[in-house]
Amino acid sequence: MFKKFALKYAPEFVLEWAKQLKKNQRRKELENQKQKGGITKQKLIDDFIKIGIKKNDSVLVHSSLSKIGFVEGGPKTIVDALFDVIGSDGTLLFPTFPAIGRSKTHLEEHPFFDIKNTPSQMGSITEYFRKLEGCKRSFHPTDAVCAIGPLADYYTNSHYGQLTPYNEHSPFRKLCSKNGKILMLGTTLNGACTNLHTLEDAVDFKFPVYDEKVFDIKMIDADGKESMMKTKVHNPDYSAKRNCDALKPMFEKEGVLTNGTVGEAKTMLIDANKMLEVMIKNYKEKGVTMYTPFGS
């Protein structure tokens, strides 16, 4: 309770100071781990298998490198370990969103998207993955996803031109249709589980979660060709009302979510389609959403 109060009312400079202090402490911990040898690729493979990732899976990964611990070889080792587990018939996906903060602020300051050159701000693992040979990226100004594998083109080829980012043409919704999985690798529902938004585009959603403004964004494709795309973004005022982590007990009860550990990171593996089905059912029957996690 005190932590929530402090986060809500503490001055910005105090929050930034605390955030930097936490980063510095973690940096020291990682340096100590480095001296002891760190986490190996085989350890990661064992942990991925233990939590439930299998051959041929499609896996969307939300990641925090620092939470995993010091990994020998860094992002490359993590991605290689995932590929070893899912095999050549599996498809690996990472979110490669360009915004550091809110999408609305980002588009107001950067009304363009270059599919080849706009970097990912979703962590160092995602940026490493984005630059890999053969990686395909969905052509979307705020919620771009990168993918490698047999289904990479399927997941990424119809995101362009969609007014909202989580509808049936998005990589997130397509992941549900292929019974894909979501790996929360050191991340929380509140901080990173974008697939929660698939509910909003799958039903006649009762809350105004999208901002009224429609942005017209300059898009630059892989060949350098320019076009314009209209898109909506989430309403920052409503985004502040989210309490995604409060949905976790429901997902655990319904068998949507498996808990585990990868390296040092608390990790969740989520059945994407089952999560959407459970969200739709509980929304229609009880009014449960990330904004009203205990029902309406």
C-alpha positions in Angstrom: 0.0 0.0 0.0 2.8 2.4 0.9 4.7 1.6 -2.3 1.6 2.4 -4.4 1.1 5.7 -2.5 4.7 6.7 -3.0 4.6 6.0 -6.7 1.5 8.1 -7.1 2.4 11.1 -5.0 6.3 11.3 -4.9 7.8 14.1 -7.0 9.3 13.1 -10.3 12.9 13.8 -9.3 12.5 11.4 -6.3 11.1 8.7 -8.5 14.0 9.1 -11.0 16.5 9.0 -8.2 15.1 5.8 -6.8 15.0 4.3 -10.2 18.6 5.1 -10.9 19.6 3.8 -7.5 17.9 0.5 -8.2 19.7 0.3 -11.6 23.1 0.9 -10.0 22.5 -1.8 -7.4 21.5 -4.3 -10.1 24.5 -3.4 -12.2 26.8 -4.3 -9.2 25.0 -7.6 -8.7 25.4 -8.5 -12.4 29.1 -7.6 -12.3 29.5 -9.9 -9.3 27.7 -12.7 -11.3 30.0 -12.1 -14.2 33.0 -12.8 -12.0 31.5 -16.2 -11.1 30.8 -17.3 -14.7 27.2 -16.3 -15.3 24.3 -18.1 -16.8 25.0 -20.5 -19.7 23.0 -21.3 -22.8 22.3 -24.8 -21.6 20.9 -23.5 -18.3 18.5 -21.3 -20.3 17.5 -24.2 -22.6 16.7 -26.3 -19.6 14.7 -23.5 -18.0 12.7 -22.8 -21.2 11.8 -26.5 -21.5 10.9 -26.8 -17.9 8.4 -23.9 -18.1 6.7 -25.5 -21.1 8.2 -24.2 -24.3 8.2 -27.0 -26.9 9.4 -27.8 -30.4 7.4 -26.1 -33.2 5.9 -23.5 -30.8 5.2 -19.9 -31.8 6.4 -17.8 -28.9 6.1 -14.0 -28.4 8.7 -12.9 -25.9 8.5 -9.9 -23.5 11.9 -9.7 -21.9 14.1 -8.0 -19.3 17.8 -8.9 -19.7 18.8 -7.5 -16.3 16.2 -9.6 -14.5 17.6 -12.8 -16.0 21.0 -12.2 -14.5 24.4 -12.1 -16.2 24.1 -14.3 -19.3 27.3 -15.4 -21.1 27.0 -13.9 -24.6 24.1 -11.6 -23.7 21.0 -11.3 -26.0 22.5 -13.6 -28.6 22.7 -16.5 -26.1 19.1 -16.0 -25.0 17.8 -15.9 -28.6 19.9 -18.9 -29.6 18.6 -20.9 -26.7 15.0 -20.1 -27.6 15.6 -21.2 -31.2 17.2 -24.4 -30.0 14.1 -25.2 -28.0 11.4 -24.4 -30.6 13.4 -25.8 -33.5 13.4 -24.9 -37.2 9.6 -25.3 -37.5 8.9 -22.9 -34.6 8.5 -19.1 -34.9 10.0 -16.6 -32.5 8.5 -13.1 -32.0 9.5 -10.0 -30.1 7.7 -6.7 -29.7 9.8 -3.9 -31.2 7.8 -0.8 -30.2 9.5 2.5 -31.0 8.0 4.5 -28.0 9.9 4.8 -24.7 6.8 6.1 -23.0 3.2 6.6 -24.2 2.5 6.0 -27.8 0.5 9.2 -28.1 3.5 11.3 -26.9 5.8 9.4 -29.2 3.6 10.0 -32.3 3.2 13.7 -31.4 7.0 14.0 -31.3 7.9 11.5 -34.0 5.0 11.3 -36.6 6.9 8.8 -38.8 8.0 5.1 -38.8 10.9 3.6 -40.7 10.5 -0.2 -40.7 14.3 -0.7 -41.2 15.8 2.0 -39.1 13.4 2.9 -36.3 14.9 1.1 -33.3 13.0 -0.9 -30.7 12.7 0.6 -27.3 11.6 -2.7 -25.7 15.0 -3.8 -24.4 18.3 -4.9 -25.7 17.2 -8.4 -26.6 14.5 -7.1 -28.9 16.9 -4.7 -30.6 19.4 -7.5 -31.2 16.6 -9.7 -32.6 15.3 -6.9 -34.9 18.7 -6.7 -36.6 19.0 -10.4 -37.3 19.2 -11.6 -40.9 15.8 -12.8 -42.2 13.9 -11.0 -39.5 10.4 -9.7 -40.6 8.8 -6.7 -38.9 5.2 -5.7 -38.9 4.7 -2.3 -40.6 3.0 -0.5 -37.7 4.0 2.9 -36.2 3.5 2.1 -32.5 3.1 -1.7 -32.0 5.5 -3.3 -34.5 6.4 -6.9 -33.9 9.4 -8.8 -35.3 9.4 -12.5 -36.2 11.7 -15.2 -37.5 10.5 -18.7 -38.5 8.1 -20.4 -41.0 5.1 -18.3 -39.8 7.0 -14.9 -39.6 5.4 -13.5 -42.7 1.9 -14.7 -41.6 2.3 -12.9 -38.3 3.6 -9.6 -39.7 2.1 -9.1 -43.1 -1.3 -7.4 -42.3 -0.6 -5.0 -39.5 -0.2 -2.1 -41.9 -3.3 0.1 -42.4 -5.1 -1.1 -39.3 -6.8 1.7 -37.4 -6.3 -0.1 -34.1 -3.2 -2.3 -33.3 -4.7 -5.4 -31.7 -7.5 -6.5 -34.1 -7.7 -9.8 -36.0 -5.0 -8.6 -38.5 -2.4 -8.0 -35.8 0.4 -10.3 -34.8 -1.0 -10.4 -31.3 -4.4 -11.8 -32.4 -2.9 -14.0 -35.1 -0.8 -15.6 -32.3 -4.1 -16.6 -30.7 -5.3 -18.2 -33.9 -2.2 -20.4 -34.1 -2.3 -21.4 -30.4 0.9 -19.5 -29.8 2.5 -18.8 -26.4 3.6 -15.6 -24.6 6.7 -15.7 -22.6 6.9 -13.1 -19.9 10.7 -13.3 -19.3 11.3 -11.3 -16.2 8.4 -9.0 -17.0 5.0 -8.5 -15.4 1.5 -8.4 -16.8 1.2 -4.8 -15.8 4.5 -3.8 -17.4 4.5 -5.7 -20.7 1.6 -8.1 -21.5 0.4 -6.4 -24.7 -1.9 -9.3 -25.6 -4.3 -8.2 -22.9 -5.3 -5.5 -25.4 -6.7 -8.1 -27.8 -9.9 -8.1 -25.7 -10.5 -4.5 -26.5 -10.5 -5.1 -30.3 -12.3 -8.4 -30.0 -15.6 -7.2 -28.4 -17.7 -4.0 -28.3 -15.6 -2.7 -25.5 -17.4 -0.4 -23.0 -14.4 1.8 -22.0 -12.9 4.6 -24.2 -9.5 3.1 -24.2 -8.5 4.6 -27.5 -7.8 8.3 -27.7 -10.2 10.3 -29.9 -7.4 11.7 -32.1 -6.6 9.8 -35.2 -2.9 10.2 -36.2 -1.8 10.3 -39.9 1.7 8.9 -39.8 4.4 8.8 -42.5 5.5 5.2 -43.1 8.8 4.3 -44.8 8.9 0.6 -46.0 12.0 -1.6 -46.5 12.5 -0.2 -50.0 12.4 3.4 -48.8 9.0 4.0 -50.2 6.8 6.5 -48.3 3.1 6.2 -47.6 0.7 7.6 -45.0 -1.2 5.5 -42.4 -4.0 6.4 -40.0 -3.9 5.0 -36.6 -5.3 5.4 -33.1 -3.4 5.1 -29.9 -4.4 4.3 -26.3 -5.9 7.0 -24.2 -3.2 8.0 -21.6 -5.9 8.8 -19.0 -7.4 5.4 -19.3 -4.0 3.7 -19.5 -3.3 5.1 -16.0 -6.2 3.1 -14.7 -4.8 -0.3 -15.7 -4.3 -3.0 -13.0 -3.2 -5.9 -15.1 -1.4 -7.9 -12.4 -4.7 -8.2 -10.5 -5.8 -10.5 -13.4 -3.1 -13.0 -12.7 -5.1 -15.1 -10.1 -7.9 -15.5 -12.7 -5.5 -16.7 -15.3 -3.8 -19.1 -12.9 -7.2 -20.5 -11.9 -8.3 -21.0 -15.5 -5.0 -22.7 -16.5 -4.0 -19.9 -18.8 -0.7 -19.1 -17.1 2.3 -21.2 -15.9 4.8 -19.7 -13.4 8.5 -20.6 -13.5 12.0 -19.2 -13.4 14.5 -18.6 -16.2 17.9 -17.8 -14.9 17.1 -15.5 -12.0 14.0 -14.1 -13.6 10.5 -14.8 -12.5 8.8 -15.9 -15.7 5.3 -16.7 -16.9 4.3 -18.8 -19.9 0.8 -17.9 -21.2 -1.5 -19.7 -23.7 -2.4 -16.7 -25.9 -5.7 -18.1 -27.3 -6.9 -19.4 -23.9 -6.1 -16.1 -22.4 -8.3 -14.3 -25.0 -11.1 -16.8 -24.5 -11.0 -16.4 -20.7 -10.9 -12.6 -21.0 -13.9 -12.5 -23.4 -15.9 -14.9 -21.1 -15.2 -12.9 -17.9 -15.8 -9.6 -19.6 -19.2 -10.6 -20.9 -20.3 -12.4 -17.7 -18.7 -10.2 -15.0 -17.3 -7.1 -16.6 -13.7 -8.0 -15.9 -11.0 -6.0 -17.7 -7.6 -4.8 -16.9 -9.3 -1.5 -15.8 -11.9 -3.4 -13.7 -10.1 -6.6 -12.7 -12.6 -7.5 -10.0 -15.6 -6.9 -12.3 -18.0 -4.1 -12.8 
